[in-house]
Amino acid sequence: MKNSIMVRWEDLTSKDIASIDKNLPAVIPIGSIEVHGPHLPLGTDILTIYWVAVKASELEDAIILPPIAYGYAPESKHFPGTISISAETLLSLLREVCLEIYRNGFRKILILNGHGGNSRILRLLSRDILDRCINVCLYMVVDPWSPVRSEIEGLRETKLIGHACEIETSIVSYIAPQLVKLEYVKGEAKIGVYTTIPNVETNVDWVGYALEAYLGDPRKASMEKGKIIVDQWVRRIADIYRMVKEDRFVEDTLEEYRMRVAEYQPG
C-alpha cells in the first residue's frame, strides 16, 4: 500500500500523534557506531537499517522512531572510531523508549536491529518487557539479514561473510556509494581463531577471529548485488509491518498471560 502519512515520528506534531492510528507498528531502528574494516563508514549498521525501515514505510504504513545509533560493540573498541555503550545502558535506553511509546498509546512495537552485537540485549529486553505485565506487544527482527538470507546465499562469491564483507559492502555501495572506500582494502581479510576449545565460547572470540574488522573479500562487492538485496529487504520488512498490524496472537497471548499472573496466588 502506498503510504499516505508522514512516517517519521520526529516529523509529526503532537496533534498528529494524538490522532494517529495506534494500531500502526512503532518501529525502532537500532545499529551501532563501530569499525567496519578500513573501507566502510562507522555508521554502516544504523545507516542501512534506518534506510530500509523508512523505505519499507513507503510501501506499508508504520511510524518510524528516530534511530538509535549507539549499540553494544565492546569487541571493536580496540579500533579507532568505535563508540560502544554498556549492555546495561543499552537495555535501559531501549526499555525507556519502549515504555514512552506505550505511554503515547501505541501497543505494537517493532525493533529492527542492524548490529549483531545487540542481539543478546534485545532478547533480554523482550523478557524484561514481558516481566512488567503491561500491554506491550514487542516484535523484533534480531538478525538483520534474516529476511534476505536466501538472496544473500545466491549472490555471495566469498566463503566468509557477516561483517564489512562482500555483502555488507554491496549494500552500502547501493545505498551510499560515496561512503565506500574500497581502495583501502589491500586483500582478503586475515582471519584468526574463534575458539581453541570445541563447544566453548569465550569473551575474546570475535576479537581473536576478525583480526582486521572485516570478513572475506569486500572487493567482490557490487552495487548491483546491493540493489538486489536491498530492494528485497525493503519488501520483506514492509511485509513484516503488515503482518504486525494484522497480528492478534501476541496480544491475545499476552492478555491471557497477564490474567494468569494476576490470578496466581502462591501458597
N, C-alpha and C positions, 0 to 999 in steps of 0.2 A: 504494500500500500504506500502511496506517496505521502510523505509527511506534510501535515497541514499546520503545524505549530512550531514555535521556536523550541529547540530541543535542549539547549544548554541551560542548566539551572541558573548560572550567573547572568544570563541574558534576560531572564524573566523578571517581572516585577513582583512585589509582594501580593498584589491583587491577582496576578496570573496564578501564582502558587495556590492562593486561597480557592480559586475556582476550577483549577485543572482536574482532570480525571485522575483520581487517586489509585486507580487500578493499573495505571501505567507503571512499568518497572522503573525504579530509580537506579540508574546504572553508575557504579563506581569503578572507573578505570584506575588500576594501580600498577606501578612499574618499579623502577629503581634508577639511581644515578650511579653507574659503575662502569669500569673499564670494559670495553668490547674490542679486544685486540688493539692493534695500533691504528686501525683504519675506520672504525665506526664510532659515532658520537656516544658520549657518556650517557645521553638520554635515550638511547635506542629503545629500551623496553617501554618507556612511557610514550615516546613518540609514536610507536607502532600501534600499541593497544588503544590509545586515545583516538588515533586516526580511524582505526577500524570501528570503534564504538560510535563515533559521530557519523561516519558514512553509513553504518547499518541503520542508524536512526532516520536516515533519509528514505529508507525502504520500509521501515516499520516503526511506528511511534514509540518513543521511550524518552525519559528525561535523563540527560547525561550530566552527572555531577562534575565539578572541577576535578581534574585528575590528581591523584596522589602520586607525586613524582618520586618521593623518597621511599626506599624499601629496605629489606634486610639482606645485606650483602657483605658480611664480615670476611668471607672467603676472598674478597677482592680488595681489601683495604691496603694491601702491600703494593698496589699500583696507584700512581698519581691520578687524582680526579674522582676517585670513588668516594661517595658520601653515603655511609651506611648508618641507619638508626637502629637502636636496640630492639630486640624482639618485644620487650615489654612496652616500649614506646609505640611501636607499630600496632601491637594488639590494642593498646589503649586508644590510639588515634582512630583506628577502624571502628572500634566499639562506639566511641563517642559520635562519630559521623553517622553510623547506623541508627543510633538512638535519636539523633537530631532529625534524621529523615523520617523516622517513625513518629516523632513528636509533631512533625508537619503534616501528618495524615497519610503517608504512604506506607503500605503494608508489604509490598513486594520489592525487595532489594536484590539487585544482581551485581555481583562483583566480577569484573573482568580482569584477570591477572595477566601481567605482561612479563613477570620475572619469576623464574623457577624457585629462587631462594625464598620467596614469600609463601610458598605452598603450605609449610607446616604451621605458620602463623595463621593462615586463613582457615585451616581445618580446626585449629584451636578456637578461633573466633566463632565458627559455626556452633560449637558446643557451648561456648560462653553465652551466646545469644539464646540458645535453647534453654540453658540453665536459668535464665531470667524469667522464663514463663510469661513472655509478652507476645503479643500477636504480630510478630515479625516473621515473614516468610523469606528466608535468606537462601538465595541461589548463587552458585559460584562456578565460574569456568576457571579451574585451578591450573590446569595445564594449558598454557597459552595456545599451543599449536594443535591441541586435540581436535578441534573442528576441521582441520585441514591436513590431518596426518596422511591420508591416502594420497592427496595431491603431492605432498612433500616426498613421499616414498617413490612416486612415479617420476619425479623431476631430479632428484638428487644424483649427482655423479660421484660424490666423495663418500668414503666409508663413515667418517665421523662427522656428525652434525650436532647442533644443540646450543652453541654459543658463538656469536660473531663468525659463524661458519658460512658455507656456501649459501644456505637457505636464508639465514638472517640478513646476510649481505645483499642477497637478491631482493628481499622485502624492502630494505631501506633504499636500495638503488631505485626502486619503483616509486616509493613514497617521497623520498627526499634525496635525489641523486647528488645534489650539491654538497651533501654532508659526508659522502663516501670518499675515502682516500686510499684506494687500493694500491697506490704507488708505495705506501708504507709497508705493504706485505711483501716479504722477501722470499717466501716459500711456504710449503705446507707446515702446519703447526707442529712444534716439538711437543710430544706427549710424554708424561711421566707415568707414575704408578698410582692407581686409585687406592689400592689397599694391598698389603702383603699377607694378610690373613684371610683365607676364604670365609665368606658368610659373616664377616665382621666389618662394621662401619667405624670410622674414626672421625675426629674433629678436623683432620687435615686432608681428607680425601680429595676434595676439589683443588686445594692448594698444591698438592703433590702431583695432580693429574694434568690440569690445564696450565702448563708452565708459562705460556705466553698469552693467556687470557683469550685464546680463540681455539677453535677446533677445525680440523680438516684443512681444506684449501679454499679460502674465500675467493680466489681468483677464478674459480669455476662459476661464480655468481653471474647473473644477468638480469637486466631489467625485465626481460620477457618472462623469466621464471617468476620474478617477483609479482608481476601483474597477474599471472595465473593464480598464484597462491592468495594474494590479497583480495582479488575480486571474489574468489570463492569464500574466503574467510569472512568478508563483509556479508555475503548472502547467508552464510551459516549463522552468524551472530544475529542477523535480522530474524532468521527463523527462531532462534532462541528467545528473542524479545517477544515474538508472537506466542510461542509456547508458554512462556512465563505468564503472559497476560491471561491465557486461556486455562492455565493450570488451577485445579482445585485440590489436588492430592496433598500438597504441603499444608495448605490452610486447614483442610479437614483433619489431617493427621495431627497437626499442632493443636487444634481445638480439643480433640479427644485427649491428647497428652496433658494439656493444661487442666482439663476437667479431672482426670485421674490423679494428677499430682495434688490438686486441691482437696480431693476427697480422701486421699490416703491418710489414715490415722495410725501411726505406729504404736505397737503395744496393745 
